[in-house]
Amino acid sequence: MITVLLFAHLQEAFGKERVVVEQENITISDLKALLEETYNVTISPSNMIAVNEEYAEDEEVVQSGDTVAFIPPVSGG
C-alpha cells in the first residue's frame, strides 16, 4: 500500500488530500499513469515528487509502505 499526498490544485482535482494505492514495486512514472487513469486527472510534469520526504525522479521505484507527495510549483512575489 502506497500513500499519495496531494496538494493545491491536485487536491481539488482528486477531491481529497490523500489517496491510497494498493501497489508495490512501481515506478513513480507508472504511479502517475495509474492515478491519471483511475481518477481522470492530469498530473503536470512540473510537479515535484517526494518519496518519504526526499525528492525523487520518475524512474524511482516506490515500495509498499512508502509515502509519495506530488508538490505543485510554488509562485510568489
C-alpha positions, -999 to 999 in steps of 0.1 A, spaced: 0 0 0 14 34 -11 0 66 4 -1 95 -21 -3 131 -6 -19 157 -28 -16 195 -26 -32 226 -40 -49 221 -74 -43 183 -72 -64 182 -40 -92 199 -59 -89 176 -89 -89 144 -68 -114 157 -43 -92 146 -14 -59 152 4 -46 117 1 -51 85 -20 -41 50 -10 -28 28 -39 -27 -10 -35 6 -14 -54 42 -21 -47 74 -20 -67 60 6 -91 79 35 -106 67 70 -100 61 73 -137 38 43 -136 21 55 -104 13 88 -121 -2 70 -151 -23 48 -128 -36 78 -109 -43 97 -140 -63 68 -155 -81 59 -122 -91 95 -113 -93 110 -148 -69 138 -139 -37 151 -154 -6 153 -132 17 180 -147 54 172 -153 62 205 -134 51 189 -101 79 180 -78 78 145 -63 89 134 -29 92 98 -16 93 96 22 101 133 23 130 132 -2 128 145 -37 127 118 -63 127 113 -101 101 94 -123 123 64 -125 125 57 -88 106 26 -76 83 30 -46 75 2 -23 46 -7 -1 46 15 30 61 45 11 46 79 11 47 98 -22 39 135 -24 30 155 -55 41 191 -49 29 217 -74 52 246 -84 51 275 -60 49 310 -72 51 342 -52 61 377 -53 
